[in-house]
Amino acid sequence: MIIDPQPNIPALASDVHPVKILLVDDKAENLVSLESLLAKEDENISYLFANSGEEALKIALQEELALIMLDVQMPGMNGYEVARYLRDISKTRDIPIIFVTAIDKQDVHVIEGFEAGAVDFLFKPLHPYITKAKVSTFVKFYQQKKELEKVNKLALEVNEELEERVKERTKELTRVNKDLDNFVYTASHDLKAPINNIEGLMVALRETMQEKQLDQEEVVPLMDMISGAIGRFKLALQDLTEVAKVQYEEAVNQESISFKEVLEDVKLNIKDLIAKYDADVVDDFSKAPDAVFSRKNLRSILYNLVSNAIKYSSPERKPEVKVSTKLVDGYTLLTVRDNGLGLRKQDQQKVFGMFKRLHAHVEGTGVGLAIVKRIVENCDGRIEFESELGKGTVFNVYLKN
């Protein structure tokens, strides 16, 4: 599936949004005079008329208005009452109102007008320049508001389209990733049979040579090399299978487990490796002695980190591996620290890669840390490390509580 990386972004409309201004006055001649004063300002502006407060409310509910110019002194419902009604209705409460009045400029009237919801006052007789300037300002505010609404709507549409494309791509990548893992699992499984057959033939050949008392001095070393190669191949297949299994194990059995208990089990399993390197493995689980986690997965994490710490030890000093835990911001932090060879800066980004072996003198498949990373991230955790060449490495595993 090919996904166009560029979303289909519609262009902004270039036409100007129509502007409607409501003029309210009980005297028709005042409406005509006000329209005449304003009409030449902008051809995109249309003027609506109301001769009473009741009629003004009706029009305001039916039309989208940029501005209301409202006479204060009207029979029946006066301008202040109209403004208060408009402020109580969600559809009309944001329409700006300019009071047009012939009353004096006493503070009490102005204050009452602003309390009713006015944004400005114009006092009769109207000054043409001031009136036009104020109306023009509110028209511009309205047009900018409509443009902003248009941009926001466009941004929302683009965002929704991008989110949909991300979902599609994520689904596709997940499918491809599962297909690849399935291929790895299938390939490693299918390759086991011929490897087992070769191994069986090697055993049969060795037994036949022994039965017939054939000279084995020249053949045995070669057979040992073949057997060693088969063993390494089987180990690589086993690790590949483990990587694929980790990817599919979305819901593993979790239980309350003791770090000390699992580490002791790991140490027992690698006792020959510990003895070979005369390594010291010490622990401190006093701050977080246990956690709810998969026993098998925790064992795999500790096995890979501790065994690697011993195998990649420095020949200049006795290997020391320190394993500890503590609680940090909703995580149990498992730390494995060693005094081994360490890594160069340029090699550190390769640590969690598949088949990456950064010290060729140590046997292995280069898959162990990739398995650890998958286990941790599949459980909503993370793994980090610090390393200094010649001094050692620290792995920090954050297990979600």
Helices and strands as residue ranges (DSSP letters): E 19-24, H 28-38, E 45-50, H 53-62, E 67-71, H 79-87, E 97-101, H 107-116, E 120-123, H 128-211, H 219-248, E 255-258, H 259-269, H 271-277, E 280-284, E 290-293, H 295-311, E 320-328, E 331-338, G 345-350, H 368-378, E 382-388, E 392-400
